[in-house]
Amino acid sequence: MFTGIITDIGTVRAREDRGDARLIIGTVFDIDSIALGASIACSGACLTVVDKGVDSDSNGPGGWFAIDASAETIACTAPGMWEPGRRLNLERALKVGDELGGHIVTGHVDAVGQIVSVTPVGDSWGLVISAPASLAPHIAAKGSITVEGVSLTVNDVTDQPDGSAHFTLNIIPHTRAMTTLDEAAAGRPVNLEIDILARYLARMQARG
């Protein structure tokens, strides 16, 4: 489980395709405190650490960790996010007793949305994001949603004729500075995860 509060921006250093994709991700996390088998959310996708190392020229705690992204993971996440040089929002798994600053996030990407527009609103940015029809019923004004692993509050939602939905977000300067949302631009694909409560409510309604 995660909270959607990003604690580092990592960078994909290398990718090796060998069935699954082995990815080396640079980070400032304390590598010694990361166990093999630990879960780290990478721009909203929960992945397992399979190797790690400390940079020989590093004076701090940082280094790298490796994950294996399956073909399904790559197919279900935003195009291009696993390429070398790509910046990723990183969050380590929630520990019992940690402050829950965002909302409960599973690290399972439900769908890929697309940024429709980015508009300055004072010092903040107003983002409009298009969500596919499969997610549209589960997005509500003042509810929570995870975008690229970041816990955010939906301002409002507008249903579209094709069954999709456009929802708006307010991105404050601090969020831009601490996440990859500083790269937000119209047309950019983004990973989306709906609120876990919406997921269970949908299941209950489906069962009647």
N, C-alpha and C positions, 0 to 999 in steps of 0.2 A: 504494500500500500504506500501511497505517496500523498502529498498535500498540494502539489502544483506551485510550490514556492521554490523558485530556481536558486541554486546555491553556487553554480559555476557555469560558465560558457566554455565548453570543450571544443576541440577541433579534430576532425577526422584527418589523421596523419597518413594513413595508408589503407588500402583495400586489396584483399586477395580473394578472388573468386575460386572456390574449390568445392562445388556443391552448394554449401552455405557460403556466405560472404564473411571472411574474417576481417574485422575492422579494428584498427589501432586508433584510439582516441586519446588525445592529450588533455590533461586536466591539472588544476592546482590542488585537487583533493589530496589529503594525506594518504599516500599509496599504502603505507604500512597498516593503516586502519581499514583498508578494503580487503575483505576475505575473498578468496576464489569461491565462486558460486554465489556471491552477493548480487543483489538486483540493483541496477541503476537505470533510471528513466532517462532516455535520450530523446529529447524533443517530443516527449509524450509516449514513447514506446519503451516498455519495461524489458530490459535485456540482462543477460547473465554474464558476469565477469568470468572469463576463462583463462586469462593470463594478465600479468601486470608487471610493471617495472618502474624504477626511478631513473630519471635522466642523469647521466654521469656528470653533466656540467651544471646541474641544478643546485642552488644553494638553499632551496626551500623544500617543502614536503612534496611538491608536485612531480609528475611523471606521466605515465600512460597506463591504460588498461585496454584489454582486448575483449571483444564480444563477437559472437557468431550470429549473424542475421540470416534467418532462413529465407527461402524464396517467397514464402507467404508473408513474412514481415516486410520484405522489400516491396511486394505487390500491394500491401495494404497501407503503406505510408507514403508521404509526399514524394513525388518524383525528384530525383537529384539529391535527396538529403543525405545519402550515404557515400557521396563522392568525396575524394580527398580535397581538403581545404574547406569543406563545409563546416560552419559553426553549428553547434548543437546545444540546446538547453539541457543541463544536467541536474538531476536531483537524486540523492541517495534515499534508500527506503526509509520509511517512517519507523522510528523506534518507540516502544511503549514509554510514555512519559514525555515525549517531545511535544512542543507546542504545535497545535493544529491551526496554522495561520491561514490556510486556504480552504480547501474542501477535500473530502475523501476522493482520491484519484487512484484508479487501478493500474494505469499504465498500459491499457489495451486501447489501441486506436480504433474508434468505431467507423470512421470514414475520413476521406480527404475532402476538405472544403477549399474554397478559393477566395482570396481577398478581392473584393469588388472595387473598393475605393479607400483612400487614406486622405483625411481632411484635417488640417490644423484646427484645433479648438482651444484658443488661448495657448497655454504652454503644452497642452496635451494633444493627442491625436484621436480623431474619431475614425474607427475602422468599421467598414461594412463587409461582412463575410457571407458568402453563399454556402449554405449547407444542403446536401442532397436530400431528396424526398424521404429517404429512409430515416433520416435524423430529425426532419422538420417537426414532427409531432412532439418531440422530446425536448425542445428548446423553448424556454419560457422567459418572459421579461422578468428581471430581478433574480432569475435563477443563475446557477453556476454552470460554466462550461470550461473545458480545458482546450487551449489552443497552443499547439507546439509545446505541450507540457506545462503551460502557464495557467494557473487558476485565475479565471476572470469572471466578472459579473455581466450578464446580458442586460443592455439598456432597453432594447425593444426588439420585436420580431415582426417581420412582414412576410406573410405567405405569398408565394409566387404562383402564377397560373399553371406552371408545369409540376406543381407539387413540392418544389424546393422551398427554402425559406432564406430570407436575408435577415441577419441579425447584426446589431450594432454594439460596439464596445468602446469604452474610453480607456486609452492607454496613456497613463501619466508618465512624466519624464523619468521617474525612478524605475518603472517597469521597463521602459525602453533601454535605459542604461544597464540594467541587470540581466537582460534577456536578448535573444536574437530578434525580437520584435522591432528593434531599431532598423531592421532590413525590410520592414513591411512595405509592400508595393502592390498596386493593382495587378491582378493576374497571377500572383504568387500562390502556389498550393500550400495548404497548411493541414497538419494533423489535428483532428477533432476527437474529443472524448466527451460524451454527454455525462451529466450528473448521474451517479450510481442510483440515486433515488428515482430518477426518471426511468431508468432501466427496469427497476423492480415494479414500479407502477404500471408500466406498459405490459409487463408479463401478467400482472394481476388482472388487468382489464381484458387481456386476450383470453384468459381462462374463464372470464365471466363471473 
